[in-house]
Amino acid sequence: MHTVIVENDQSQWSDSTGIRYHFPKRYLKYLQPGTQVIYYKGRMRDKSFTDARLSSHPHYFATAIINEVYVDKQSPKGDLFAVIGGYRAFNDPVLSKIDNTYLEAIPDNRKSNYWRDGVRPISHEIYEAITSKVASFTDISFQSDDDTPDVIPNFESAVEGNKKQLFVTTYERDPKLRKQAIAIHGVTCKGCNINFGKKYGPYAEGFIHIHHIIPISELGEAKQVNPETDLIPLCANCHAIIHRRRDKTLSVEELREMINLHKNTAVATSNE
């Protein structure tokens, strides 16, 4: 399957280029895992975005693959996130219209509103026609766009004497994995359920630690981290408690049991 996905300069959607794509559920059938997509930008409407674009005209600017699709747990409308993989940016734009002819095939019954769709299925032939005009690609090295520490050196546990198992360093240095984990799991702590944005307001919105469930030393160098099964959001307090003892690392389940036990004990004490 092949699809064009639109990324606007200004948008209500929580997109992150090459990492995640936020979209309404009506487009799910066009963004299944394995779908090859082409990124597209419409005509520039605000000149302040000039340096962030390859052209002021409507154009295609990258290819990628849909890895996984997850429900946006914060959306009351059933919106979804697509986790993006294999992102390759064009070094030059491919304009949507060449020699007065559009590269996409526009059905006769859609001529008046075709370009309003943010997600557009295309044939393999059209996909090839667009990508054949790309002279060269660039593989992008993603940079983190938030101020959560990339590495938290004190969050580690040790076993067997001097042998150390580091839990934070590897995945936290990859902002793509962090963003994918947040897209899947959200930013509410899975231990105590605190959400910093809800508790402290906009200033703290999105702040959260991302915890590696399995010690990195047990993963092996060749194992790929799965943000759905290997990573989980925790607040700083819960993260610290999990790694508090140097001879033991708590599981998230053990942490929750500890919290619930103390909560129940506190309630019983207050009722005496």
N, C-alpha and C positions, 0 to 999 in steps of 0.2 A: 504494500500500500504506500502511496505517495501523497503528501499534503503540503500545502503552503500555509505557514502560520505568520500572522501579522504581529509585529511588535511596534507599537506607537511610541513616539517620543514622550508623550505625556499620557498616562493611563491610570485607570482605577484598579487595574489588575496587578497582583503582586508577582510580576515576572522578574526573572533574573537571567539575563542573556546567557545561553549555553548551559544553564544549570537547572532551571525550572520554568515551566510555562503554565500560567494560571488561566483557566478557561471555563465557560459555562457548560453544563452537562449535555446540552444539545449537540455539542461537537464531539462527544466521546467516541462515536462510531468512526470518526476520522483520525483519532489519535490513540489507536491501540498500540500496545507494546510491539516494537519492531518496525513501526511506521517510519519511513524515511521522510524527513521534512526539509523544507527550504524556508529560511527566514525572509520576511518581506517588510519593507517600510513604505508607507504612503508618502505623498507629497509633503515636504517640510512646510510647517505653518508658523514656526517660531525660529527665528534666526539664531537664537541662543544655543540651538542644538547643532549648529553647523559643524563644529569640530567632532561631534559624536557620530556623524553620519559619513557614508561614502559619497553620497550625492544628495542634492536638494530635491531631485526628481524621484518618483516612485521607482523602487529598485529592490532586487534580491541581494542578500549580503552574506549568507552562510548556509551550510547544510548541517544536519544533525540527525539523530535517531531517538525515538521515544523509547526509553528503557522501561519505565514503570508508570502507572497512573494511580493516584491516590485521591481519596475524598478530602476536600478542604473542610476540616472539622469546625472551622470558625464560620463557615458560610451557611446561612439559613436557606439558601437556594439550591444547595446540592452542587456547588461549583467543585471543580477538581484541579489537581496539580499533576502535570506530567514531568517526570524526572528526565532530564535531557542527557544524552551521551553522545560521544563522537562528534563534538562540535568543531566545525572547521569554517573559519571565517574567510570570505573572499578578500583578496587584496585590492580588487577593483570592483565597482558595482556592476551588476547586470541589470540594465534598465528594463522595466516591464514592457516597454514599447520600443521596438526597433524597426526602422523604416516604415513607420506609421502602422505597424502591426503588433498587436499584443502577443506575448509569448504564451499566455494562458488562453485556453479555448473558452470563450464566453457563450453559454447557451442563449438561444434567441429569446427565451422567456425570462432571462436574467440580465439583459443588457442594461436595464435602468438601475439595478441595485446589486449587481454582482460584487462590486468592490466594497460593499458594506460588510461583508462577511469577514470575520477575523480568522476563520479557519476554512480553507478551500481545498477540497480533494482534487487531485490532478492525475492524469494518466502517467504511465511509465515513460511514454514518448515525450510528454511535455517536461517531465523531470529531467530527462536526458537532454532535451533541447536547451533548458536553462543552464544546467551544469556544464554543458559542452562549451559554453561561452566564458567559462571561468579560466583565466590564464594561470592563476596560482592561488594556493590556499595558505592560511597560517593557522597552526594549532595554537589556541589561546591558553596562556597560563593565568588562571583565575586568581583575583585578589579579593580578600575579605572586604565587605562593605559595612562592617559593624565594628564596635569597639570592645567586644568581648575578647579577653586575652586569648591569643592563639595557643599559648603554652602555659600551663599552670604547674610549675615544677614540683610543688609540694604534694600534688595529688598523685601519689604512687604508693604501692605496697611492696613489701619484700618478704621472701620466703627462702628457706634453705640457706641460712647464714648470710653471706654477702650477695647472693644472687638476687637481682632486682627485676621486677616485672613492672614496666612502665605502662600506664593506662591512658595517658592523655596525649603525649607528644605526637605520635604518628598521625592520627586522624585529625587532630585539631589544627595541624599545619596545612591541611587540605581544606580550604574554605568551601570547596564544592561539596564535599561530604557533609560539612556542617550545615550548609543551606539545604541540602537534600534531606537530612535528618529532620530539620525544622519543618520543611514542607510536609513531611510524612507525619511527624509526631506532634507538631505544634511547639509552643514555648511555655507550656504549663508543666511544672515539675511533676515527674511521675512518682516521686516519693511522697511529698506533702501537699501537692496540688496548688502550690502558690503560683500565681501568674504576676510577674513584676509590673506589667502594664496596668493590670486591674488594681493592684495594691498601691502603686506609687504614681500612676498616671503616665502621660505620654513620654516623659523624660526617661522612664525605664522600659518603655515598650520594646519587646523583642529580646531583652537581656535574659540569657540562660546559659548554663554550662551544658556541654554535650559529653555524656559519659560512655566509655567503651565497655560494653557488657562483658566481653571475654578479654582476658589479659592479652595484650599484643604479643607477648612472648609465646603464647600458645597458638597464635594464628599462623605463624610462619611467614617468611618474607614474601612468598608468592601468593598468599591468599588475598583476595580482593574483599575489602570491607563492604558489607551490605548495610546501607543506612537504615533499612527497615528493621533488620533483625539484630544488628551489631551495635547500634547506637541508640541512646535514649536521653531525653532532656532531664536535667536535674538542677535544682537551685544550688547555690554555692554551699549552703549549710548541709544539705543532704549529700552532696558530692564529697564534702569534707568528712562526714561521718562514715560514709562507705569506705574511705581510705584511711580512717583514723588509726587503726592498729597495723603495725608493720608486719605482724605475723598472720594477718587475716584480712581479706577484702570481703565485705558484705555483699550479698546479692541484693538486687532491688526488692525482691520478695521479703528478705530478712529485714531490710530497712522499713518496709511498710508494716510488717508485723510489730516491729519495735515502736513505731509511731502509734499504731492502733492500741497496743498494750498500754502505753503510757497515757494515751487519751482516755481509755476506759478506766484506768487507775485514778486519773485525775478527777473524772466524773464521780466515781464512787466515793472518793475522799471528800469532795465538795458536798455530797449528800448526807454525810455523817452528822 
